[in-house]
Amino acid sequence: MSKSRISEIIEQFLKEAGANIQEDRLTEYIVSEAHKGRKLSEILEDPNIKGKISDGHLAHVLERKEVMQAYEDKLKEAVK
């Protein structure tokens, strides 16, 4: 394997790892804000989110079980 190919593999790995870390942090932020009672539409307009992640990555974050659970909990509270 050539040095350039190894460099490409390492670069791709680091890029994916960085994206995963970013997704983890955004998930934590969204869940935290949801537990504070904020609407998802408001949270998505925050500077911590807006413009810092692509629509594709954001969709992936919103599909995470932690985010879904936070809003499921809010719905349960609302119907009590």
C-alpha positions in Angstrom: 0.0 0.0 0.0 1.4 3.4 -1.0 2.0 6.2 1.5 -0.6 8.4 -0.2 -3.2 5.6 0.1 -2.4 5.2 3.8 -2.7 8.9 4.3 -6.1 8.9 2.6 -7.3 6.1 4.9 -6.1 7.9 8.0 -7.6 11.2 6.8 -11.0 9.5 6.2 -10.9 7.7 9.6 -10.2 11.0 11.4 -12.9 12.8 9.4 -15.5 10.1 10.4 -14.3 10.1 14.0 -14.7 13.9 14.1 -18.2 13.6 12.7 -19.1 11.0 15.3 -17.8 13.2 18.1 -19.8 16.2 16.7 -23.0 14.0 16.5 -22.5 12.9 20.1 -22.1 16.4 21.4 -25.1 17.6 19.4 -27.2 14.7 20.7 -26.3 15.6 24.3 -27.2 19.2 23.6 -30.5 18.5 22.0 -31.5 16.1 24.8 -30.4 18.5 27.5 -32.4 21.3 26.0 -35.4 19.1 25.4 -35.4 18.2 29.1 -35.5 21.9 29.9 -38.8 22.1 28.0 -37.6 23.7 24.7 -39.2 23.0 21.4 -37.1 21.2 18.8 -37.7 23.9 16.3 -36.1 26.4 18.7 -33.2 24.2 19.5 -32.4 23.7 15.8 -32.1 27.5 15.4 -29.4 27.7 18.2 -25.9 28.8 17.1 -24.7 25.5 18.7 -26.4 23.7 15.9 -27.3 26.0 13.0 -24.5 26.0 10.4 -22.3 23.5 12.3 -23.6 20.3 10.8 -24.9 19.2 7.5 -28.5 18.4 7.0 -27.6 14.7 6.5 -25.7 14.5 9.8 -28.5 16.5 11.6 -31.0 14.0 10.3 -28.9 11.2 11.7 -28.6 12.9 15.1 -32.4 13.4 15.2 -32.9 9.7 14.6 -30.7 8.7 17.6 -32.6 6.9 20.3 -31.6 9.4 23.0 -33.2 12.3 21.1 -36.3 10.2 20.3 -36.6 9.2 24.0 -36.3 12.8 25.2 -39.2 13.9 23.0 -41.2 10.7 23.8 -40.9 11.7 27.5 -42.1 15.2 26.7 -45.1 13.8 25.0 -45.9 11.5 27.9 -45.7 14.5 30.3 -48.0 16.6 28.1 -50.8 14.0 28.1 -50.8 13.4 31.8 
